[in-house]
Amino acid sequence: AAGVIQSPRHLIKEKRETATLKCYPIPRHDTVYWYQQGPGQDPQFLISFYEKMQSDKGSIPDRFSAQQFSDYHSELNMSSLELGDSALYFCASSFTRQSTDTQYFGPGTRLTVL
Amino acid sequence: KQEVTQIPAALSVPEGENLVLNCSFTDSAIYNLQWFRQDPGKGLTSLLLIQSSQREQTSGRLNASLDKSSGRSTLYIAASQPGDSATYLCAGQGGSEKLVFGKGMKLTVNP
């Protein structure tokens, strides 16, 4: 079965650079979520999209922005990177935005900021 | 605000033991409770999802229960194996769409 695809899997950037993370949801899933997991931490919700519109927002820095495109893939744009942004970034998708739907997680993008 | 707690933070057991992993949450208005497995440096693998209308779910050697009134969920692992060694996280989903995770429990099963 198709799973959530994230690219790139690994990314190394310098401070103050920008990064773009991509997420391709499971086919027919219209809801995408982004989570950030710092070293030794639990995943923290950043933002979600339903039918290409932002539907919920968590602790996402103003330096970050995200969108969902017409093919339902999503991109997380991160600017003015800081050392503290080094983390594993997960994308998840669900069939709908209903709270009863399972969120399926991608393998994550490991971002290292030097 | 939903808070999810997992105690203990780590557990080391010999192979073959039946295990109980605990998860507690503060807001009983929960729509579902999901258990995940995470291997070091890897992604999240969904193990079981229990919807609020259900009391338990089973998959192979895993059984998860949900008691909304007491704010608790339990993951049972039968006949543990070294391959079960990983970090197990529970996450609750309330009225909003986001999952709120516990800090996880690192399980080590010794051969």
Interface residues (C-beta under 8 A of the other chain):
Chain A: T31 Y33 Y35 Q41 D42 P43 Q44 F45 S48 Y50 S55 D56 G58 L88 F90 A92 R97 S99 T100 T102 Q103 Y104 F105 G106 P107 G108 R110
Chain B: Y31 N32 Q34 F36 G41 K42 G43 L44 T45 S46 L49 Q51 S52 L89 A91 Q93 G94 G95 S96 E97 K98 L99 V100 F101 G102 K103 G104
